[in-house]
């Protein structure tokens, strides 16, 4: 277990997340998943294609501030893991906005 904290609230405690489950936390990226770009996954900026770690992993793609997030999911295609856009998410957004899909 590791000590975690929320600096703005002064709250701290032990993490209850198992290491094998840590990869499924939803992260955001400004680079379209599956394409080359900068990320800070290992603590310092790297230019690379960020690949999913396990099937079912989610990542939010946000092209620019103030734009709509697009959800991507890690899927096992039989040739390895790859990012696939979650189309159901877009269908829900379109329904809530009253637009057709």
Secondary structure, 3 states (H helix, E strand, C coil): CCEEEECCCCEEEECCCCHHHHHHCCEEECCCCCCEEEECCCCCCEEEECCCCCCCCEEEECCCCCCCCEEEEEEECCCCEEEEECHHHHHHHHHHHCCCC
